[in-house]
Amino acid sequence: MSAYKAFSTPQDYNAKANGNADDSIAFQNMLKDSVKSILTPKGIYLFNNPLMVYDTLTFIGESREETILMNSPKQKKYAATVEFNNSTNSLLANLTLDGNLANVPGDIYGGVVNLRIDNSTNITIRDVNFVNNNHVGCMLKDSKNIIFENCNFTNLDSGINGQNGTKTDGVIITRCTFDGHSVSEPIFFPNAKNITIEHCKMLNKTAGHAMAFDGSQDIYINDVYVENCGNGIYLTERNNQRARKITVMNSTFRRNVYGNYLSHADEIEFINCEFVDGITNIIDCNKITFNKCTFIADTKECMVAFSQTPSDTVEFIDCVIDNTKGKNYSNAFLSVYDDVILKNVLFENCTFIKCILFNGNFATGSQITMKNNVDENGNIYNPIKAGVFNKNSELLTVVGTAKPTSGFYKAGSIFLYANPTTHVGGINLVEGYAYADNWRAGLSISQQVQIRLSNGVVVKALSSGRTSAGNEPTRISSANTEKNPFVDKNGIKWAYLGKACNFVNFGNIGS
């Protein structure tokens, strides 16, 4: 204690620190005397009323574990043990804020918070335990440049919560642990900006979300470990503002109940992240990138799902999709619901382990591009399996070579399954060549593969060698080559190349 001679103590103002007497009066009297530095010895300090800090204050406990500021049942609802209000350049450090959960009434919708920061700037909270509250550990309102460093949030409803309808700008949360929350989020920021979360853990929050950012922007997350929570990250819009510009790096999302929820959000990056179990749901998002990420289906599915409304530009670069244990639905990575349109989805340099690309129905107008992907054996990845395409499918673009062997198709061809009047699924091979059998998976007798070239010629071949499937012309013959096509009543040019098992290289036809 001798090192803190410049500090005043609450004992100087008759604090008892016995957990029974109301010590909030002693702390209030210190501030009335314009004390700027408080050192609080070990003990339990009961607060019947909040300590309102309106100026600059350095508030330090002697022992993080044994200097305890505890809420009293006499505290009014929505009050706080300590509140920085219009404060600047203040520090709270090395103590415990105890919500006294067993004795203080409240619930997830309201109660006494451990700490409130209201309309304040440059506040640092360091080495503080937030414990035992059925409401919020720390509530932020209209504040800027707030730092939480090496804090623990345990047995709370919510950890750090930005108040809805207010503006929070510039929060750094570093080396903090959130464990054992009940319903609400360990970290929740609505309509905030410039939030940094680094070197943190979120554990055992089995409902809701570890981190929620409703309508927030400029979020940077690095080296965060999330396990056994509801959703790892929850993004959506609020007050007509979409969540945007979120970067997540070097983080792990492990065995969460749901996975992640990305809705009405733009410009999201996941870099070098690991996802173990859980579904990442994507709804009405633009510009999402997964770069050098790993998706592991360990004890249950680990997938990405699209639903409800279209998303545009979702990229998977240098990722590993590991379904070794076969836990994914239909052994697929993408799951598509509600006939949603997938716009500009790219897989490039990815590895698929025991995994097909997708199941479900997506709408006409969708586009998925595959470029230089491999399977678990290092072979060129073939995304097409029997039954993958359905009548609502559109185009799957393959960039690069797919199973190079005899029977090549030329780049630029569009491959369609079955009768185009009932089935529009297909593959657009924009570079390289593709082995014929890849495109015949699941075809039955009399079903056709047809290729519409850029010069307007429809090249067709039947698995049976006949022209009896659908409404295509029945009068074409082997004489109708790509250079001498048959023209039907609709002006469509048709060419016949024989049985589907005898496809040939088109050479210079099409582009």
FIVOKOL-306516 format. One line per field, with one value per residue (C-alpha): x, y, z; residue number from 1. Coordinates in nm, 2 decimals. Layout:
c1 = c(X	...)
c2 = c(Y	...)
c3 = c(Z	...)
i = c(NUM	...)
// end
This chain:
c1 = c(0.00	0.29	0.35	0.01	0.05	-0.09	-0.42	-0.71	-0.88	-1.25	-1.14	-1.04	-1.41	-1.53	-1.60	-1.65	-1.57	-1.77	-2.04	-2.32	-2.28	-2.36	-2.01	-2.14	-2.17	-1.79	-1.71	-1.95	-1.80	-1.45	-1.57	-1.74	-1.40	-1.26	-1.05	-0.89	-0.71	-0.87	-0.70	-0.95	-0.81	-0.93	-1.28	-1.64	-1.79	-2.17	-2.34	-2.69	-2.66	-2.44	-2.11	-2.14	-1.81	-1.85	-1.48	-1.14	-1.07	-0.81	-0.98	-0.76	-0.82	-0.55	-0.65	-0.83	-0.99	-1.04	-1.14	-1.51	-1.76	-2.10	-2.45	-2.71	-3.07	-3.15	-3.01	-3.27	-3.34	-3.13	-2.87	-2.51	-2.25	-2.02	-2.11	-1.88	-2.10	-1.94	-1.60	-1.28	-0.94	-1.04	-0.91	-1.08	-0.85	-0.76	-1.09	-1.41	-1.76	-2.01	-2.38	-2.49	-2.71	-2.87	-3.01	-3.05	-3.37	-3.36	-3.36	-3.23	-3.45	-3.35	-3.16	-2.86	-2.55	-2.20	-2.06	-2.21	-2.02	-2.24	-2.13	-1.77	-1.43	-1.10	-1.20	-0.98	-1.10	-0.81	-0.78	-1.14	-1.37	-1.74	-1.94	-2.28	-2.53	-2.87	-2.84	-2.54	-2.17	-2.10	-2.34	-2.21	-2.40	-2.28	-1.92	-1.59	-1.24	-1.31	-1.06	-1.13	-0.80	-0.75	-1.10	-1.31	-1.69	-1.84	-2.19	-2.37	-2.65	-2.46	-2.09	-2.03	-2.35	-2.39	-2.73	-2.97	-3.04	-2.71	-2.37	-2.06	-1.74	-1.40	-1.39	-1.10	-1.15	-0.83	-0.72	-1.07	-1.26	-1.64	-1.76	-2.10	-2.34	-2.71	-2.91	-2.78	-2.45	-2.11	-2.04	-2.33	-2.29	-2.59	-2.51	-2.16	-1.83	-1.46	-1.47	-1.16	-1.17	-0.84	-0.70	-1.03	-1.23	-1.61	-1.72	-2.03	-2.29	-2.53	-2.80	-2.78	-2.45	-2.09	-2.06	-2.35	-2.31	-2.65	-2.60	-2.24	-1.94	-1.56	-1.53	-1.19	-1.16	-0.83	-0.73	-1.06	-1.17	-1.54	-1.67	-2.01	-2.20	-2.51	-2.38	-2.02	-2.08	-2.42	-2.46	-2.78	-2.92	-3.07	-3.23	-3.21	-2.83	-2.66	-2.36	-2.05	-1.68	-1.61	-1.27	-1.22	-0.86	-0.68	-0.99	-1.16	-1.53	-1.57	-1.88	-2.12	-2.49	-2.58	-2.27	-2.26	-2.54	-2.46	-2.76	-2.80	-2.43	-2.16	-1.78	-1.70	-1.37	-1.27	-0.89	-0.71	-1.01	-1.12	-1.48	-1.54	-1.91	-2.20	-2.37	-2.27	-2.60	-2.58	-2.88	-2.88	-2.51	-2.26	-1.89	-1.80	-1.46	-1.33	-0.95	-0.73	-1.02	-1.08	-1.43	-1.43	-1.74	-1.63	-1.92	-2.19	-2.23	-2.00	-2.16	-2.25	-2.62	-2.79	-3.16	-3.44	-3.29	-3.01	-2.64	-2.38	-2.01	-1.92	-1.57	-1.38	-1.00	-0.74	-0.99	-1.01	-1.35	-1.31	-1.60	-1.39	-1.64	-1.94	-2.13	-2.25	-2.61	-2.59	-2.21	-2.24	-2.07	-2.32	-2.69	-2.94	-3.29	-3.59	-3.48	-3.25	-3.03	-2.65	-2.47	-2.10	-2.00	-1.63	-1.42	-1.06	-0.76	-0.98	-0.95	-1.26	-1.22	-1.50	-1.74	-1.97	-2.04	-2.40	-2.75	-3.09	-3.26	-3.13	-3.30	-3.24	-2.98	-2.73	-2.36	-2.10	-1.74	-1.49	-1.12	-0.83	-0.98	-0.87	-1.01	-0.86	-0.62	-0.49	-0.69	-0.89	-1.21	-1.53	-1.82	-2.08	-2.24	-2.56	-2.87	-2.69	-2.86	-3.24	-3.49	-3.42	-3.05	-2.88	-2.50	-2.19	-1.88	-1.56	-1.24	-0.94	-0.92	-1.16	-1.03	-0.82	-0.86	-0.99	-1.33	-1.27	-1.51	-1.39	-1.37	-1.67	-1.94	-2.24	-2.35	-2.71	-2.87	-3.18	-3.46	-3.41	-3.79	-3.81	-3.45	-3.21	-2.92	-2.58	-2.21	-2.02	-1.66	-1.48	-1.12	-0.96	-1.14	-1.37	-1.41	-1.74	-1.84	-1.83	-2.14	-2.33	-2.36	-2.71	-2.84	-3.08	-3.17	-3.29	-3.18	-2.95	-2.65	-2.65	-2.41	-2.50	-2.20	-2.13	-2.21	-2.57	-2.53	-2.68	-2.47	-2.65	-2.58	-2.81	-2.70	-2.91	-2.79	-3.15	-3.32	-3.64	-3.60	-3.80	-3.90	-3.58	-3.59	-3.63	-3.51	-3.14	-2.89	-2.52	-2.50	-2.59	-2.25	-2.16	-2.07	-2.39	-2.65	-3.02	-3.23	-3.57	-3.88	-3.76	-3.44	-3.23	-2.94	-2.88	-2.59	-2.56	-2.24	-2.35	-2.39	-2.30	-2.02	-1.85	-1.81	-1.53	-1.31	-1.48	-1.15	-1.21	-1.59	-1.73	-1.53)
c2 = c(0.00	0.24	0.27	0.44	0.73	0.97	0.77	0.81	0.50	0.45	0.37	0.73	0.80	0.53	0.25	-0.08	-0.33	-0.60	-0.68	-0.56	-0.18	0.06	0.17	0.37	0.67	0.66	0.65	0.93	1.15	1.09	1.23	1.52	1.61	1.60	1.29	1.19	0.87	0.59	0.28	0.03	-0.23	-0.59	-0.64	-0.65	-0.31	-0.31	-0.04	0.07	0.34	0.39	0.56	0.84	0.95	1.28	1.37	1.21	0.93	0.66	0.38	0.08	-0.22	-0.37	-0.72	-0.83	-1.12	-0.98	-0.62	-0.66	-0.40	-0.56	-0.46	-0.43	-0.54	-0.18	-0.06	0.07	-0.11	0.00	0.16	0.05	-0.02	0.23	0.47	0.69	0.97	1.25	1.13	1.15	0.99	0.75	0.41	0.13	-0.15	-0.46	-0.54	-0.74	-0.60	-0.85	-0.82	-1.02	-1.24	-1.43	-1.12	-0.85	-0.87	-0.84	-1.04	-1.02	-0.72	-0.51	-0.50	-0.34	-0.35	-0.38	-0.09	0.17	0.41	0.69	0.98	0.93	0.93	0.76	0.51	0.21	-0.10	-0.32	-0.65	-0.63	-0.93	-0.89	-1.16	-1.28	-1.06	-1.15	-0.85	-0.68	-0.67	-0.34	-0.11	0.14	0.45	0.72	0.68	0.68	0.52	0.26	-0.01	-0.34	-0.52	-0.85	-0.87	-1.17	-1.18	-1.48	-1.59	-1.29	-1.25	-1.02	-0.91	-0.59	-0.44	-0.13	0.03	0.02	0.36	0.51	0.56	0.38	0.46	0.31	0.01	-0.22	-0.55	-0.74	-1.05	-1.09	-1.41	-1.45	-1.77	-1.90	-1.64	-1.72	-1.58	-1.26	-1.20	-1.18	-0.89	-0.70	-0.37	-0.22	0.06	0.10	0.15	0.09	-0.21	-0.42	-0.76	-0.94	-1.24	-1.32	-1.63	-1.68	-2.01	-2.19	-1.94	-2.20	-1.97	-1.66	-1.54	-1.49	-1.16	-0.97	-0.66	-0.53	-0.25	-0.20	-0.12	-0.14	-0.44	-0.61	-0.95	-1.13	-1.44	-1.51	-1.85	-1.93	-2.27	-2.40	-2.09	-2.04	-1.86	-1.75	-1.43	-1.27	-1.00	-0.82	-0.48	-0.24	0.10	0.06	0.02	-0.29	-0.44	-0.38	-0.40	-0.68	-0.86	-1.18	-1.32	-1.62	-1.72	-2.05	-2.12	-2.47	-2.68	-2.40	-2.49	-2.32	-2.19	-1.83	-1.61	-1.35	-1.15	-0.82	-0.75	-0.64	-0.66	-0.94	-1.12	-1.44	-1.49	-1.80	-1.91	-2.26	-2.37	-2.69	-2.81	-2.58	-2.41	-2.06	-1.91	-1.64	-1.43	-1.12	-1.05	-0.90	-0.95	-1.22	-1.38	-1.69	-1.70	-1.98	-2.11	-2.47	-2.62	-2.95	-3.16	-3.34	-3.43	-3.28	-3.09	-2.80	-2.63	-2.30	-2.24	-1.99	-1.91	-1.65	-1.38	-1.37	-1.30	-1.17	-1.24	-1.51	-1.64	-1.93	-1.90	-2.16	-2.32	-2.68	-2.85	-3.16	-3.40	-3.71	-3.83	-3.79	-3.56	-3.31	-3.34	-3.54	-3.51	-3.16	-2.84	-2.58	-2.62	-2.41	-2.34	-2.14	-2.16	-1.87	-1.72	-1.76	-1.48	-1.49	-1.77	-1.87	-2.17	-2.13	-2.34	-2.52	-2.88	-3.09	-3.40	-3.66	-3.38	-3.30	-2.93	-2.87	-3.00	-2.82	-2.59	-2.26	-2.04	-1.97	-1.69	-1.84	-1.87	-2.08	-2.08	-2.36	-2.28	-2.51	-2.71	-3.06	-3.36	-3.54	-3.73	-3.42	-3.48	-3.22	-3.18	-3.29	-3.10	-3.30	-3.61	-3.80	-3.61	-3.28	-3.07	-3.02	-2.83	-2.50	-2.52	-2.27	-2.27	-2.41	-2.26	-2.47	-2.28	-2.51	-2.87	-3.13	-3.49	-3.45	-3.77	-3.87	-3.73	-3.36	-3.07	-2.74	-2.43	-2.20	-2.48	-2.48	-2.83	-2.89	-3.20	-3.36	-3.18	-2.80	-2.75	-2.91	-2.89	-2.60	-2.72	-2.70	-2.64	-2.36	-2.47	-2.14	-2.27	-2.61	-2.93	-3.17	-3.54	-3.64	-3.89	-3.61	-3.45	-3.78	-3.87	-3.97	-3.97	-4.24	-4.39	-4.13	-3.84	-3.60	-3.39	-3.09	-2.81	-2.46	-2.31	-1.94	-1.96	-2.06	-2.43	-2.67	-2.99	-3.28	-3.64	-3.90	-4.17	-4.41	-4.27	-4.17	-3.83	-3.92	-3.72	-3.40	-3.16	-3.15	-3.23	-3.59	-3.56	-3.48	-3.74	-3.80	-3.58	-3.28	-3.19	-2.86	-2.73	-2.86	-2.82	-2.89	-2.58	-2.63	-2.42	-2.19	-2.12	-2.32	-2.50	-2.87	-3.10	-3.47	-3.62	-3.98	-4.15	-3.98	-4.22	-4.12	-3.74	-3.58	-3.28	-2.99	-2.83	-2.47	-2.47	-2.22	-1.99)
c3 = c(0.00	0.06	-0.31	-0.34	-0.10	-0.36	-0.35	-0.11	0.03	0.11	0.46	0.49	0.45	0.69	0.45	0.64	0.35	0.54	0.27	0.50	0.55	0.26	0.15	-0.16	0.07	0.14	-0.23	-0.31	-0.04	-0.19	-0.52	-0.35	-0.21	-0.57	-0.51	-0.84	-0.74	-0.53	-0.40	-0.26	-0.01	0.00	0.12	0.00	-0.05	-0.07	-0.29	-0.22	-0.48	-0.79	-0.78	-1.04	-1.19	-1.37	-1.40	-1.45	-1.20	-1.14	-0.95	-0.85	-0.63	-0.41	-0.52	-0.84	-0.66	-0.31	-0.38	-0.45	-0.53	-0.49	-0.59	-0.31	-0.34	-0.27	-0.60	-0.83	-1.16	-1.45	-1.21	-1.19	-0.93	-1.10	-1.38	-1.58	-1.70	-1.91	-1.78	-1.97	-1.93	-1.65	-1.54	-1.35	-1.26	-1.05	-0.88	-0.91	-0.99	-0.84	-0.95	-0.65	-0.87	-0.59	-0.41	-0.67	-0.88	-1.26	-1.58	-1.94	-2.01	-1.71	-1.39	-1.22	-1.43	-1.29	-1.49	-1.71	-1.94	-2.07	-2.29	-2.19	-2.37	-2.32	-2.05	-1.97	-1.79	-1.70	-1.50	-1.38	-1.31	-1.41	-1.23	-1.12	-1.29	-1.45	-1.66	-1.82	-1.71	-1.88	-2.07	-2.32	-2.44	-2.67	-2.57	-2.76	-2.73	-2.46	-2.38	-2.20	-2.13	-1.96	-1.81	-1.72	-1.77	-1.59	-1.50	-1.66	-1.90	-2.13	-2.11	-2.30	-2.44	-2.65	-2.57	-2.86	-3.03	-2.91	-3.08	-2.98	-3.16	-3.10	-2.86	-2.80	-2.63	-2.58	-2.38	-2.23	-2.14	-2.15	-1.99	-1.86	-2.00	-1.99	-2.28	-2.42	-2.60	-2.44	-2.69	-2.85	-3.05	-3.24	-3.49	-3.36	-3.55	-3.51	-3.28	-3.23	-3.05	-3.01	-2.82	-2.65	-2.56	-2.56	-2.40	-2.28	-2.41	-2.54	-2.66	-2.88	-3.01	-2.89	-3.09	-3.24	-3.45	-3.57	-3.82	-3.71	-3.93	-3.93	-3.70	-3.67	-3.49	-3.45	-3.26	-3.10	-2.98	-2.96	-2.83	-2.72	-2.79	-3.00	-3.31	-3.32	-3.51	-3.57	-3.83	-3.94	-4.01	-3.75	-3.78	-4.17	-4.15	-4.27	-4.10	-4.31	-4.33	-4.09	-4.09	-3.89	-3.87	-3.71	-3.52	-3.43	-3.41	-3.25	-3.18	-3.15	-3.14	-3.47	-3.63	-3.77	-3.89	-4.17	-4.28	-4.45	-4.43	-4.68	-4.71	-4.48	-4.47	-4.28	-4.31	-4.17	-3.96	-3.85	-3.84	-3.65	-3.67	-3.73	-4.02	-4.15	-4.27	-4.54	-4.62	-4.84	-4.81	-5.06	-5.09	-4.84	-4.86	-4.69	-4.74	-4.61	-4.39	-4.28	-4.24	-4.04	-3.99	-3.67	-3.45	-3.68	-4.00	-4.09	-4.39	-4.55	-4.62	-4.85	-4.80	-4.82	-5.03	-5.28	-5.19	-5.43	-5.46	-5.20	-5.25	-5.10	-5.17	-5.06	-4.82	-4.70	-4.67	-4.46	-4.45	-4.37	-4.11	-4.34	-4.10	-4.36	-4.50	-4.82	-4.78	-4.93	-4.83	-4.96	-4.87	-5.06	-4.95	-5.08	-5.45	-5.37	-5.64	-5.59	-5.76	-5.83	-5.60	-5.64	-5.52	-5.61	-5.50	-5.25	-5.13	-5.09	-4.86	-4.90	-4.99	-5.29	-5.36	-5.27	-5.23	-5.24	-5.50	-5.62	-5.87	-6.24	-6.27	-6.02	-6.10	-5.92	-6.05	-5.97	-6.04	-5.97	-5.69	-5.59	-5.39	-5.10	-5.33	-5.50	-5.82	-6.00	-5.80	-5.98	-5.82	-6.02	-5.87	-5.97	-5.87	-5.78	-6.05	-6.04	-6.25	-6.07	-6.13	-6.36	-6.44	-6.28	-6.43	-6.43	-6.48	-6.56	-6.65	-6.51	-6.53	-6.84	-7.05	-7.39	-7.51	-7.46	-7.48	-7.60	-7.37	-7.39	-7.42	-7.20	-7.10	-7.02	-6.86	-7.00	-7.18	-7.16	-7.15	-6.81	-6.68	-6.71	-6.50	-6.66	-6.66	-6.84	-6.91	-6.96	-6.97	-7.03	-7.12	-6.94	-6.97	-7.12	-6.84	-6.58	-6.74	-6.78	-6.41	-6.34	-6.70	-6.78	-7.12	-7.38	-7.17	-7.36	-7.31	-7.53	-7.58	-7.71	-7.88	-7.91	-8.28	-8.20	-8.28	-8.04	-8.03	-7.88	-7.80	-7.64	-7.40	-7.61	-7.94	-8.03	-8.06	-7.88	-7.56	-7.52	-7.80	-8.00	-8.37	-8.46	-8.82	-8.76	-8.85	-8.85	-9.16	-8.95	-8.81	-8.65	-8.99	-9.15	-8.87	-8.89	-8.84	-8.67	-8.70	-8.42	-8.60	-8.36	-8.52	-8.42	-8.48	-8.39	-8.27	-8.20	-7.87	-7.55	-7.48	-7.80	-7.76	-7.97	-7.94	-8.11	-8.22	-8.32	-8.30	-8.05	-7.83)
i = c(1	2	3	4	5	6	7	8	9	10	11	12	13	14	15	16	17	18	19	20	21	22	23	24	25	26	27	28	29	30	31	32	33	34	35	36	37	38	39	40	41	42	43	44	45	46	47	48	49	50	51	52	53	54	55	56	57	58	59	60	61	62	63	64	65	66	67	68	69	70	71	72	73	74	75	76	77	78	79	80	81	82	83	84	85	86	87	88	89	90	91	92	93	94	95	96	97	98	99	100	101	102	103	104	105	106	107	108	109	110	111	112	113	114	115	116	117	118	119	120	121	122	123	124	125	126	127	128	129	130	131	132	133	134	135	136	137	138	139	140	141	142	143	144	145	146	147	148	149	150	151	152	153	154	155	156	157	158	159	160	161	162	163	164	165	166	167	168	169	170	171	172	173	174	175	176	177	178	179	180	181	182	183	184	185	186	187	188	189	190	191	192	193	194	195	196	197	198	199	200	201	202	203	204	205	206	207	208	209	210	211	212	213	214	215	216	217	218	219	220	221	222	223	224	225	226	227	228	229	230	231	232	233	234	235	236	237	238	239	240	241	242	243	244	245	246	247	248	249	250	251	252	253	254	255	256	257	258	259	260	261	262	263	264	265	266	267	268	269	270	271	272	273	274	275	276	277	278	279	280	281	282	283	284	285	286	287	288	289	290	291	292	293	294	295	296	297	298	299	300	301	302	303	304	305	306	307	308	309	310	311	312	313	314	315	316	317	318	319	320	321	322	323	324	325	326	327	328	329	330	331	332	333	334	335	336	337	338	339	340	341	342	343	344	345	346	347	348	349	350	351	352	353	354	355	356	357	358	359	360	361	362	363	364	365	366	367	368	369	370	371	372	373	374	375	376	377	378	379	380	381	382	383	384	385	386	387	388	389	390	391	392	393	394	395	396	397	398	399	400	401	402	403	404	405	406	407	408	409	410	411	412	413	414	415	416	417	418	419	420	421	422	423	424	425	426	427	428	429	430	431	432	433	434	435	436	437	438	439	440	441	442	443	444	445	446	447	448	449	450	451	452	453	454	455	456	457	458	459	460	461	462	463	464	465	466	467	468	469	470	471	472	473	474	475	476	477	478	479	480	481	482	483	484	485	486	487	488	489	490	491	492	493	494	495	496	497	498	499	500	501	502	503	504	505	506	507	508	509	510	511)
// end
